Amino acid sequence: METPRLALAPLAEVTDAAFRAVAFAAGADAATTEMVSAAGLVRGSRNTPPLLERLPEEEGRPVSVQLYGHDPAELAEASRLVAGLGRFAAVDLNAGCPMRRIVENGDGAALMRDPALLGRCVEAMVRAAAPLPVTVKTRIGADPDHPAAAELARVCEAAGASLLAVHGRYASRVHAGPVDAPRIAEAVAAVRIPVLANGGIHSAAQALALLRETGAAGAMVGRGALGAPWLFTEIQAALAGRRAPPPPGPAERAVLAKRHLALSLALHRRLRERFPDAGGLDPEAAVVLDFRRHVFHYFHGLPGAAALRRRMGSAASLPDLLAAIDVAFPPAPGA
Ligand SMILES: Cc1cc2nc3c(=O)[nH]c(=O)nc-3n(C[C@H](O)[C@H](O)[C@H](O)COP(=O)(O)O)c2cc1C
C-alpha cells in the first residue's frame, strides 16, 4: 500500500462506503472502515458484514478495515477473513478507542496499557493478513502520566506493522483538548515505518502545521471532514503548493449534501438487498437517520441551518427531507 499523504480517519457510524466515496472524490488518498469487532466477524455476527460493504464509487481506492479486539488468535482469524474478501488494502488495529464499553473489554485504548499484548496482536495479524499489510491506529498514551507514543510505535514496528496513525491526544482526554504535536513527533522519530499524524485538523493550514511540527509522512483527518469534504481538496492543494478553489457557498453545499444522501441511499439499498435478514432499517429511514447524524453538518453555521433543523423534525421521509433542503437552500438558477 502506498503511504497516503492524506487519509480519512475511521469514525464509527460515519465513515461508511458513502462517506468514504465522498471523501475520495474530494481528494482523500486512503480511508478506513468504521471499527469492526474481530469477535463479531469471527463468530459470524449479522451486524458485521454490512460494515464491510463497499460502493462502486470507491472502486480502486484503498480502504482499510479497522478491527478491534485483544485476543491475538481472534484478531488473526478476523484478519484472515478480511484478506480473503479481496477488496481491502490493509487491516488496521484499533489501539486507541477510549469508549468505556470497549476499554472495559480489554480492547481499543486498553491495548496501550499492555504493550506486550499489543505486540502479540499485531504479530498475529501480520502473519494472518499477508500479503495485506497491517497498520495500527493508536494515541500518544493512556493519560498524561503515561506518555507512550515512542514505545507504542516501536512495539508496533517490531511486530511487523507497515504504518501507524497516531492521534495526538491521550485516551483520558477522549476527543477533546489540544493535540500534542511534539508527542506525535516522538513516535515519528522512534520508527522507520511511516506515521500519519491525526487530531484537530480543520483547515489546510492546520494540516500543514501538524505535518511540519511532527515530521509525519501524512495527515489523517476525522471530524474536520464532517459535512466539509472540500477540506481534502484544500489540503491537497496546499500540499502541492497550489491555491485551493474557494469553499462552496450555500447552494453548492446543498448539492453536495444531496449527492451524499444519494450515495447513502445507494448503500442502504445495497445492504437491504445483500443482507435482507440483518434487521437493518428501511433504506430511506436509514438515510434520514444519516442526515440527522452527520450529513446535516454540510449546513453548519449557515443562515437557514436552524430553520432546516426545525423542518427536519417533521421530515420523516427522504422526499420530505430533500424538499426541506430545497426550501432552506434553494438551488442556484440554472443548476
Ligand atoms: C464519532 C467518532 C467516532 C470515532 N470512531 C473511531 C473508530 O471507529 N476508530 C478509531 O480508531 N477512531 C475513531 N474515532 C477517533 C477518530 O478517528 C480520530 O482519531 C479523532 O476524532 C481525532 O481526529 P480529529 O480531531 O480529526 O477528529 C472516532 C471519533 C469520533 C468523534
The ligand as an SDF file (V2000), in Angstrom:
LIG
                    3D

 31 33  0  0  0  0  0  0  0  0999 V2000
  -17.8290    9.9860   16.3540 C   0  0  0  0  0  0  0  0  0  0  0  0
  -16.4200    9.4470   16.3640 C   0  0  0  0  0  0  0  0  0  0  0  0
  -16.2210    8.1180   16.0480 C   0  0  0  0  0  0  0  0  0  0  0  0
  -14.9150    7.5890   16.0510 C   0  0  0  0  0  0  0  0  0  0  0  0
  -14.7500    6.2900   15.7120 N   0  0  0  0  0  0  0  0  0  0  0  0
  -13.4760    5.7760   15.6550 C   0  0  0  0  0  0  0  0  0  0  0  0
  -13.2550    4.4270   15.2420 C   0  0  0  0  0  0  0  0  0  0  0  0
  -14.1700    3.6730   14.9090 O   0  0  0  0  0  0  0  0  0  0  0  0
  -11.9550    4.0020   15.2330 N   0  0  0  0  0  0  0  0  0  0  0  0
  -10.8960    4.8090   15.5800 C   0  0  0  0  0  0  0  0  0  0  0  0
   -9.7300    4.3830   15.5360 O   0  0  0  0  0  0  0  0  0  0  0  0
  -11.0940    6.0790   15.9610 N   0  0  0  0  0  0  0  0  0  0  0  0
  -12.3510    6.5840   15.9840 C   0  0  0  0  0  0  0  0  0  0  0  0
  -12.5330    7.8950   16.3450 N   0  0  0  0  0  0  0  0  0  0  0  0
  -11.3560    8.7670   16.5340 C   0  0  0  0  0  0  0  0  0  0  0  0
  -11.0150    9.4600   15.2090 C   0  0  0  0  0  0  0  0  0  0  0  0
  -10.6040    8.5320   14.2210 O   0  0  0  0  0  0  0  0  0  0  0  0
   -9.9010   10.4910   15.3900 C   0  0  0  0  0  0  0  0  0  0  0  0
   -8.7460    9.8450   15.8790 O   0  0  0  0  0  0  0  0  0  0  0  0
  -10.2900   11.5990   16.3590 C   0  0  0  0  0  0  0  0  0  0  0  0
  -11.5910   12.0890   16.0700 O   0  0  0  0  0  0  0  0  0  0  0  0
   -9.2690   12.7540   16.2860 C   0  0  0  0  0  0  0  0  0  0  0  0
   -9.2050   13.2840   14.9840 O   0  0  0  0  0  0  0  0  0  0  0  0
   -9.9870   14.6300   14.5900 P   0  0  0  0  0  0  0  0  0  0  0  0
   -9.6330   15.6520   15.6350 O   0  0  0  0  0  0  0  0  0  0  0  0
   -9.5030   14.9410   13.1910 O   0  0  0  0  0  0  0  0  0  0  0  0
  -11.4610   14.2880   14.6230 O   0  0  0  0  0  0  0  0  0  0  0  0
  -13.8230    8.4180   16.3740 C   0  0  0  0  0  0  0  0  0  0  0  0
  -14.0450    9.7520   16.7250 C   0  0  0  0  0  0  0  0  0  0  0  0
  -15.3170   10.2770   16.7240 C   0  0  0  0  0  0  0  0  0  0  0  0
  -15.5250   11.7080   17.0850 C   0  0  0  0  0  0  0  0  0  0  0  0
  1  2  1  0
  2  3  1  0
  2 30  2  0
  3  4  2  0
  4  5  1  0
  4 28  1  0
  5  6  2  0
  6  7  1  0
  6 13  1  0
  7  8  2  0
  7  9  1  0
  9 10  1  0
 10 11  2  0
 10 12  1  0
 12 13  2  0
 13 14  1  0
 14 15  1  0
 14 28  1  0
 15 16  1  0
 16 17  1  0
 16 18  1  0
 18 19  1  0
 18 20  1  0
 20 21  1  0
 20 22  1  0
 22 23  1  0
 23 24  1  0
 24 25  2  0
 24 26  1  0
 24 27  1  0
 28 29  2  0
 29 30  1  0
 30 31  1  0
M  END
$$$$
